[in-house]
Amino acid sequence: MSQTLRLVFPQWQGGNNELYHLGAQLLAWLAPEHDGPTEEVPVPKPDGVALACEEGLIARHQLLAQAANARALIDKHNPQSIVVLGGDCLVDLAPFAYLNERYQDDLAVLWVDAHPDIMTPQQFEHAHAMVLGNLLGKGDSAFSGQVKAPINADKVCYVGVNEPTDWEQQRMLQLGLKNIGPEQLREQGSQAVVEWFKATGAKHLAIHLDLDVLDPGQFQSLLFSKPQAGDEFDGIAQGQLTIADVVNVLTAVAKEGEVVGLGITEHLPWSAMALKNMLEKLPLLKKL
């Protein structure tokens, strides 16, 4: 039996978007069959009730409890590796914290994302934009307090971050976080990522894959493809990579070490939800 734990984590409160719940469930259904243990982190289903902002963060206490529950499920299995099917980006907090404790200085982290995920409650009220900062021990104290061994910034590399805000750019520089942006990736291909991983000296790799790193013109199950969004996302960086770009990079770097973590997040299946809502209204199918 595989020593990889598959963790289904339909968390939606971190991005304050109910569709993340369905997105995680669909990821779990779409993923290849698994011969190892599978656990689902208990997450209350969305009920249309607005979430409260607590100490600068939407649904703070729910999110902290869910992260603790995820860690308990991980500790139950003590896996060699973890696949996380989320949910908003915050789902990778407990799994990546565990992996860094297990492999310590022998773990590197590849953060494939259009955004840096290093904000604090002073910049934003959605916790999914803070997960990497928490893992570095630099974020909100309640969340970073769940990270027993913070990840070293020199073991982290972004792929796909583009057009960060002035605050994000300055913070990335302060923390010493390396970024291989879309333009560099187009020019150098996977080689830049492979060279970074080799330079870390690590043998193990954890990969955070936020699907919003993809170009919304080519893949529509993303935040930025929200129907009738209008100007809601003006000024926010959007993904510029293709599916082939992501597959090529991750395949190449995986040849250089052992991938022990893969978190797939931010799947927002707008069309599937529209179809689900339609089915609920049809004769013989609609709810009583």
Disulfide bonds with the S-S distance in Angstrom:
none
